[in-house]
Amino acid sequence: MTFKNRIQKVSPATLVLASFMLAILVGSSFLSLPFSTREGSISWVDAMFTATSAVCVTGLIVVDTGTYFTPIGQGVILCLIQIGGIGVMTIAVVLFRWFGRKISFRQRMAMQDLFAQKPREDILGLVKSILVFTLLVEFVGAVMLFIHWSRELSFTEALYTSVFHAVSAFCNAGFSTFPDSMVRYRNDVLLNLTISALIVVGGIGFPVLYDLQHWVRYRKKNRVRLSIQSKTVLITTLALIIIGAAMFALLESNSLALKNSAQETLLTALFQSITCRTAGFNTIDIGSLNEATLLMMIFLMYFGASPGSCGGGVKTTTLALAVTFAISRMRRQRRVNMYRKSIPDETIARSVSLMLMSMGLIVFVLFMLLIGDCVSDRSVPSCSHGGFLAYFFETVSAFGTVGLSMGITEGLSTWGKIWIILMMLVGRVGVLTFSYIIAGPSAAKGIEYSEENIMIG
């Protein structure tokens, strides 16, 4: 069998994973070159960690982006963020069409799995819309940020900083050229609202954005309605933002960090509620927050962004389905209904499986981190009393491709960095995608026996 035939038989899930791994490998190679770092060298694991964090739009860093990397190295990171944010397959499809080559069936199926909840004939039109919309939103965001930074930086520095953070925010990456992220700008209304808007737009998912565009354009002529997914994503996202901001302000009401003006308190609470679900920017020291706030943030990070977006996590739709499923079972209803539509049982089963597998994965990786960094060396500062929460926070942050940390990332051992790298990759590609690669896309029929009930609860 020729190499071409082998490639043609590769499943879409494998193709997506391979594309991300290839981007990480190429990015790691570029970051390892002498001109990418100010010191002229970087360890292979740190280069791999940084490249993975950029391609998987996470934002966890082991070295400071603004001071450790040269402008060329930062440019490599920015390119990796953009490629990872809109998807490696999206770039591949656009390049194939640019050079006049046909899009293979496998590529179409891969794009279908990434950006559409149901089969669509206009998959190429969707890809074009994604690319155009991404560049347009990032341009508008960069202009707004340039207005802010032009007041304190030179023209060139303001332009570069604006473009870098606009791309990083829309792709939900959380990379910043400032060592303290956005802490110094916690009271700036323009910057907070611009970054927040970019994060939200990039996190609700391209299928929803495409659906909204179609609805705005044709709703008067053809009575077009938003899909159930779009309604679910928009309502769940709004609810999480409001509840998260209210809880943050309430839990940190007695904290010295929030004993400032009402405007600063509101901006800080709103910004952290938005960013801790998938983006990774912060306007407050995460390590200074109390345990209740951190636990609430872990919950938000776990569910993350929405399907087909730049973010990770088990997604907002999974949360909505889990809540609706629980309510329907408490009411002893046989079917799960949303917006006068019944959700397929297969979708409910997949959402439950996704949550169970992701929880198991988080516990397993957390266990491996504690073994490698704490059991083998108890002198590690983060392994002191209360260090468990820091590692738990780090693990969920990597899985949700969030990028927030309680300050232990730089101190991770090589063993710990490798596990976090794996977690970021799984979080970006998706747990179900990995399960399809391991078990295969087709369900096994298995053997059916006579039924016998067991007690639960």
N, C-alpha and C positions, 0 to 999 in steps of 0.2 A: 504494500500500500504506500503510495507516494505521500510526501509531506503535505501537498495541497489537499489530497483526499482526507488526510487526518484532520486538517484544520476545518474542512467543511463539515465534519462529523462532530465537531466540538459543540456542546450545548451552549445556549445563550448565557446561562448562569456562569459557566466556566469562562466564557469569552469576557464577560464583565469583570470577573475576578482577575483574569490574566492581564487585562488592560490596566487595571489599577496597580498590579504588582510590577508591570513593566514600567509604568510612569514613576513608581517609587524607586526602582532600580536605576533608571536613568537620572532621576533627580539626585539620588544619593551620590552617584558618580560625579555629577557636576559640583555638588557641594563639597566633595572631597578634594577638588582641585585647589592648588595653592592660592589662586586669585579670588576664591570665593570667601576666604576668611582673612581677617586682619593679622592673625598670627601665622598664617600660611599653612595650617594643618588643622585637622579635626579627626577624632577617632571614628572608625567605621560605624560603630553603634550609634554615636551621636549624629552622624550624617544620615544614617538610616532612620533614626528616630525623627529628626527634623523633616526629612523628605516625606515620611509617612504621615506626620502630623499635618503637613501642608497639603498633600494629595487627598488625605481623608478629611480635610478642612476641620481639624480639631483645635489646634492652637496650643497644645501642651508643648513646652519648650524646655530643653536641658541647658541651653546657652541663650543669652540675651540676643534677640534678633538685631536690634539696632546697633549694638556695640561690638558684637563678635563677628558678624558678617560684613563684608564689604558691600558697596552698592551693587556690584555684580552678583554677589551671593544673595542679597536681598531680592534682586531681580529674578533670580532662579526660583526663590521661594514664592514670589508673587505669581510667576508663571505656573508653578505647581498648584497653587491655590486656585487659580482660574480654571486650569484643566480639571482638577478634582471637583471643583464646585459645580460646573455644568456637565461634568461627566466625560470621561475619556472617550467613550463611544460616540458622544455628540461631536467631539472634535474630529474623530476618525471619519464619521459620516460626511461632515462638511468638507473635509479635505478630499475625500473620494469624489464627491460631486464636483469640487473645484477642478480636479485634474481629469474630469470627464469619465471616471470609472463608475461602473454600476455598483449599487449597494446590494450585498449578498443577503440571502434570506436570513442567515444567522444574525447578521447585523441588525436587520429589521426587527427580528424577534427580541434581540437584546434591548433595543430602544423601546420596544413595546413593554417589556418587563420593567424598565426603568421609569418611563414617563406616561404610561397610560393604564387606566384601570379596566379598560375593555378594548377589544380589537378595534383598530381604526385603519382606514384606508389611506389617510393623509398623514402617515407617520413622518414623511419627509417635510411636510408643511409644518408639523409640530416642531421638528428639529430646527427649522429656519426661524420659527417664532421664538423659540427658546434663546437662540443665539442673538437675535436682534433685540429682544426684550432685555436680555442680560446686559448687553453693551449700553443700551439706552438708560437703564436704571443706574448702572454704575457711573455713567457720564453725569447724570443729574446729581447723584450723590457726591461725586467728586467736585462738582461746581459749588455745591452747598458747603462742603468741607473746606474748599479753597477760600471761600468768603471768611470763614473762621480763622484759618491758619495764616492767611495773608496779612493779618493784623500783627503777627508776632514773628513770622519767618520771612526770609527772602522769597522772591518770586519762584525760583527754581525749587527751593526746599519746600515751600508751601504746595506747589504743584505735585511734586513727588509724594509728599506725605498724604495729600488728599487722595490721589489715585490709589496708593497702597492701601489706605484704610477703607476706601469705598469698595474696592474689590474684596478685601478681607471681610468686611461687614456683610456685603450682599451674599458672598459665598459661605457665610456663617463660620469663618475660619478662626477669628479671634486673634490673629497675629497682629502685633503692634510694634512700631519702631521705638516706642517709649518704654523704658524699663518698668514703669509702674502702670502700664496699660493706659486707662483713661482716668485714673484717680485724680490727677491734677485738674481735670476738666469736669469734675462732678457737678459743678454749679452752672455750667454753660448750657443754656437752653438750646441753642442752635445745634451744637455738636451732639448733645444727648438725643435730641429728637431725630436728627438726621441718621445717626448710627442705628438708633432703635428702629426707624422706618425701614432702613436697608435690611436689617436682620429679619424683621417680620416678613417683608416681601420675599426675601430669599428663602425663608423657612416654611412658607405655606404650600410650596410645591408648584412646579411648572404646570401639571395638569389642571390645578385650580386656577392659576393665572390664565391659562389658555381658555378654560371654561368661562371665566369672567369676561374675557375679551369677546368671546363669541356671544355671550349673553347681552353685553352692552351694545354690540353691533346689530344684533338681529332680534332683540326681544320684542320690538314693536311690530315687526313685519310677520314673523313666524311664531310668535308666542313661545320663544325658547325659554326653557327653565334651567336653573342650575341643577347639576347632578347631585345625588345624595352625598357623594364624597365631598364635593365643594361646600355644600351646606354644613356637613359635619366638621370639616377642617376649619372653616371660618368661625363657627360658633364655639368649637372646642378651644381654638387658639385664643379667641377673645376672652373666654371664661378663664383660661389658665393665666393669661396676662393680668386680668383684674384681680383674681383671687391671689395670685402670687405676689403682686404688688401690695395688696392689703395685708397679707400675712407677714410679708417682710417688714413693712412699716410697724405693724403691731408687735412682732417678736423682737424688733430692735429698737423699740420706742425708748427704752431705758439705756441704750448704748451710747457711749460718748461719741461714737462715729456718726450718729444721726441727731445729736443735740445741736442742730444748727437751724438755719431758716427753714420755714415751711416749704419754700421752693426747692431747696437742696434736698430735703427729706423726701419730697414727692418724686423728684427726678431720680434720686438714688434708688428708691424702692421700685419705681417703674423700670428703670434701666436694668437692674439686676433681675427682675422678674422676666424680662424679655431675653436677656443675654444668657441666663443660666439654663435655658432650655436647649440651646444648641450653639451659641456664638462664642462665648469665652472671654469677651471683654469684661472688664470690671472697673467700677468707679469707687470701690471700697476694698479694703484689705480683707480677703476671704478668711484668712486665719484668725481674724479678730472677731468673727461672728460667733454667736452662741450655738450650742449643739442643736437646739430646736430649729433654728434658722437653717443650719447646714442640712439637717434631715429633710426639711421641706424642699431645699434646693436639690437634694439627691432624687427626690420624687419627680421634680420637674425635669431634671437631666435624664432620668431613666426613660421617660416617654418622648422627650426630645421634640423634633420637628414633625413635618408631615410627609406622607409618601411622595416620591418624585421630586423632592426638594434637595437643597444643599446640605441638610443636616442629617443626623443619625438618630439613634434611639429606636424604641419599638413603635414610635409614631403616635400622633394624636388620634388617628382613626382607631387604633387598637384600644386606646383608653376609652373612647366613646362606645365602641362595641362591647368592651368588658362591662362598663357601667350599665348599658342597655340590656345586655344579656343577664346580668345579676338581677335587675329590676323585673325582667320578664319571668325569670324563674321564681322569684319571690311571689309574683302574682299568679304563678302556676300556668303561664302561657306556653304553648308549644312552640311558637315561632317568635323570632326577634324582629320587631317592626320598628322602622324609622321613617318618618315623613310619609306615612301611608304606603310604605313599601316594605316587603318582607326580605330580610337579608338571608342569602343562601346559607344553609347549614355548614357547607364546606368552608365558607368565609369565617364563620364563628369558630369552627374547629381550628382553622389556621391561626386565628388571633390568640386563642387559648394556648395552642402549641408554641407560638412565638413567645408569649410571656413566660411560659414554663421553661423553655430552652434558654432564653436570655437570662432569667434568674439563676438557672443552674450554671450558666457560663460565668456570670459575674461572681458567684460564690466560689467557683473553681479557680478563677484567675486571682481573686482576692486571697484565697488559701495559698496559691503558689507564690504570690508576692510576699506574704507573711513568712512563708518557709524560707525563701531566699534572702530576704532583707532583715528579718527579725530573729528567726530561730538560729540561723548560722552566726549572727553577730548582734548581740543584745546591746552593744554600745551605740548603735545607730540612734540619733536623737529622736527621729520620728517613731521609734519603737517604744518610747517611754509610755507612761500611763496616758491613755487617751489617743495613742497613735493609731489604734485600730480604725477610728473614724476617718483619719487622714487617708489611710490606704483604701478604705471603702469609698470615700469621696473621689479619690483619684481613679479608681477602677470604673465607677459609674460614669465619671467625666469622660474617660477614654471611650467607653462603649457608646455613649450618647454623642460622641465627637463634639463635646462642648469646649473643653480646654481650660476650664477653671481648675485651680489647685489650691490646696492649703499650704503649699510651699515645699512639698517633698519631691517634686519632679527632678530637680537638679541633683538630689542626693540619692536617687535610685541606683542600685547596682546594675551591672550589665544584665544579670538575670532578670531583674525587675523591668528594665527598659525593653527587653525582648518581649515580655508578656504584655506590656502596655502597647507596644507596636502591633502585636497580634490583635489586641482588643480594639484598637483604633481601626484596623483594617476590617474586622468583623462588623463593627458598628457602622462603618460607611457602606460596605457592600450589602450587609444585611444577614441576619442569622438564618433566615429561610433560604437565601441564596446558597449559603454554605451547606445547609442540610440537603438541598437539591443536588449539589455537586457530590456530596458523600454518598447519599442514598439513591440518587437517580431521580429524574423528574417524574417517572411513571410509578404509580402506586402499586405495590404488590397485592395480588388478590388474597393470598394467604389461605388458611383453612378455617372454616366455620364449624363450630360445635354447638351443641344444645346449650341454651342459656341457663344460668343460675345466678340469682341475685346475691349481693353482699351488702352489709350495712356500711353506711358512710356518715360522717358528721358526728 
